[in-house]
């Protein structure tokens, strides 16, 4: 049996009105939320005034932050033809994206959160050795900064990135070899690269899992990865995964990332109810 306090949610999967989201999740007794986009603005773009307003709301509701989920390293490589240094874009301007790391650490410190979510760049057509070296070096630099400030970088597996499969996640973990780098385990994202792993398949990365994202694929879509709906009604064996993780001693958060295109709020609230049952 799991702990009800392990349930978390990325708030923008329910809505952009932060106070209203907190009202909607109150029946689920959620103590920690994951922050990505609030009031129509990505968390990394928050001003000090925005952070102060956010903190006031969190304190008044007795809610803490599980992860600061910015877009760090979710971008094309500097040598990619899709990189555009003149465009102020998270995904298309690698230099701009990389520059966001310090601010994310400042925001995490201000919110008393010890985990910052990162990615591992998009592969592009041909992930050559020197590109792997570049990715490892960039992640290493950020992990060192995070560690010096008492924070942990958590790497999310993502379709199209250098951290797309369990094997490639382990390649990065082994190359950096520092407990200040952990993994966000997202089985739905593994499904999107045709890796519908069995619960026991996660044993290879289990010692490095610091956070879990929960979404349930309805079906695989070539070129797009997958469509997602209510957790518990899709292709993913979430009951088996959670049971296996709990047996192994996982004590981190299961954070809902519904990713539903239609009926997002309703599907997210139903997913929270289903997920709460699974954890308990």
GIMOZI-V937621 format. One record per run of one state. SS is the DSSP state (H for helix, E for strand, - for the rest). FROM is the first residue (numbers start at 1). TO is the last residue. If there is no record, write none. Layout:
# GIMOZI-V937621
ss=SS from=FROM to=TO
ss=SS from=FROM to=TO
This chain:
# GIMOZI-V937621
ss=- from=1 to=3
ss=H from=4 to=6
ss=E from=7 to=10
ss=H from=11 to=13
ss=- from=14 to=17
ss=H from=18 to=28
ss=- from=29 to=31
ss=E from=32 to=35
ss=- from=36 to=36
ss=E from=37 to=38
ss=- from=39 to=40
ss=E from=41 to=42
ss=H from=43 to=45
ss=- from=46 to=47
ss=H from=48 to=61
ss=- from=62 to=63
ss=E from=64 to=68
ss=- from=69 to=75
ss=E from=76 to=76
ss=- from=77 to=93
ss=H from=94 to=98
ss=- from=99 to=100
ss=H from=101 to=110
ss=- from=111 to=114
ss=E from=115 to=118
ss=- from=119 to=121
ss=E from=122 to=122
ss=- from=123 to=128
ss=H from=129 to=148
ss=- from=149 to=151
ss=E from=152 to=156
ss=- from=157 to=160
ss=E from=161 to=161
ss=- from=162 to=165
ss=H from=166 to=176
ss=- from=177 to=180
ss=E from=181 to=186
ss=H from=187 to=191
ss=- from=192 to=198
ss=H from=199 to=206
ss=- from=207 to=208
ss=E from=209 to=214
ss=- from=215 to=215
ss=E from=216 to=221
ss=- from=222 to=224
ss=E from=225 to=229
ss=- from=230 to=237
ss=H from=238 to=248
ss=- from=249 to=253
ss=E from=254 to=256
ss=- from=257 to=263
ss=H from=264 to=279
ss=- from=280 to=280
